[in-house]
Amino acid sequence: MASIYKNGDYYYLSVSLDGKRISKSLGTKDKCVAKELTPTVEKTIILELMGIEPKKVKLSFPELAERFLNENKHWSKSTYALNESILRLHIAGKPLPSNPTSRSVYVRHINQCWRWGLKHNLVEKAELLPGPENGEARHRTFSPSELEKMFILIEPVDFNRFVQLAYYTGARNGEIRSIQPDNVLDGSIVVFGKTGRRYVKLNSQEQKLINSQNPLWNYKRDYVTHKFKKEVRRLGIKNARP
């Protein structure tokens, strides 16, 4: 007998046979995906309950990557696109990026695919790539002359104010690129980011920037990234990113 249940955010499958029971995580928060995975996982659990070692299917990495992508359609579009791009480049034999941070991103996603294959008995061995899977922290400060250039010459005026607000508050890009008027308070703004809802305090300079912006910013992430890089490149400022 098999049943699906939720423990925390994730769905689990419980299977009982001859008085013995085994439960395994289905590795998903999506009930529809959990139902799709159930038949495969149930067979594996039944074999385990019967004391039979499940036969591992030997997939090549291209086959594994295709299976990995097809069974993770619940990802966001950006997450799916990133995984697809990295795995396709690896299959094509492209070398890993020389930049340490970018390289760690590639290693992490390729190894994630191998581990997934091992977990689902699709490969006998995970051929993990060596190297760190978490990039080094990046430290970059702007000189007074660079700040002066940016705060005076970045165009248009609306984007210039946005760059200044980001610098002065230290807020994340995603927290301030789309501020709702109702979230602007006297001396602070309410933002929503990776850590959830929080308050960012504003000094008089930052409050002035907010008050002078009408309507408030409503930028997409790609616009901020590409626009900032384009502007600093035009101003001759190197190794800068939002």
Residue pairs with C-beta under 8 A, 6 or more apart in sequence:
1 15
1 16
2 13
2 14
2 15
2 16
2 38
2 42
2 45
3 13
3 14
4 11
4 12
4 13
4 14
4 26
4 31
4 34
4 35
4 38
5 11
5 12
5 14
6 12
7 25
9 29
10 25
10 26
10 27
10 28
10 29
11 25
11 26
11 28
11 29
11 30
11 31
11 34
12 23
12 24
12 25
12 26
13 23
13 24
13 26
13 34
13 37
13 38
13 41
13 42
13 45
14 21
14 22
14 23
15 21
15 22
15 23
15 42
15 45
15 46
15 49
16 49
17 46
17 49
17 50
18 49
20 49
22 45
22 48
22 49
24 41
24 44
24 45
26 33
26 34
26 37
26 38
26 41
27 37
27 119
28 34
28 37
28 74
30 74
32 74
33 74
36 71
37 71
40 120
43 54
44 54
44 121
47 53
47 54
48 54
54 121
55 121
56 121
56 122
56 123
56 124
57 121
57 122
57 123
58 123
58 124
59 67
59 117
59 122
59 123
61 90
61 91
61 113
61 114
61 127
62 91
64 113
64 114
64 117
64 122
64 123
65 87
65 88
65 90
65 91
65 113
67 117
67 122
68 83
68 87
68 113
68 116
68 117
69 80
69 83
69 84
69 87
72 80
72 83
73 80
75 83
82 109
83 109
83 112
83 113
86 105
86 106
86 109
86 110
87 109
87 110
87 113
89 106
90 106
90 110
96 103
96 106
96 107
96 129
97 103
97 106
100 132
100 135
100 136
101 135
101 136
101 138
102 135
103 131
103 135
104 131
104 132
104 133
104 134
104 135
104 136
105 135
107 129
107 130
107 131
107 132
107 133
108 133
108 134
110 129
111 126
111 128
111 129
111 133
114 123
114 126
114 127
114 128
115 126
115 128
117 123
117 126
118 125
118 126
140 239
140 240
140 241
142 150
142 167
142 237
142 240
146 237
146 240
147 167
149 235
149 237
150 160
150 163
150 231
150 232
150 235
150 237
151 160
151 163
151 164
153 231
153 235
154 160
154 163
154 231
154 235
155 231
158 213
158 217
159 227
159 231
161 209
161 212
161 213
162 176
162 177
162 213
162 217
162 219
162 224
163 228
163 242
164 209
165 171
165 176
165 206
165 209
165 210
166 173
166 176
166 242
168 203
168 205
168 206
168 209
169 176
169 200
169 202
169 206
171 191
171 193
171 200
172 191
172 193
172 194
173 221
173 224
173 225
173 242
174 193
174 194
174 221
175 191
175 192
175 193
175 200
176 189
176 191
176 200
176 217
177 217
177 218
177 219
177 220
177 221
177 224
178 217
178 218
178 219
179 189
179 191
179 210
179 216
179 217
180 216
181 216
183 189
183 190
183 191
184 210
184 216
185 199
187 201
187 202
187 207
188 199
188 200
188 201
188 202
189 199
189 200
189 202
189 210
190 197
190 198
190 199
191 197
191 198
191 199
191 200
192 198
202 210
210 216
224 242
225 241
225 242
228 240
228 241
228 242
229 240
229 241
232 238
232 240
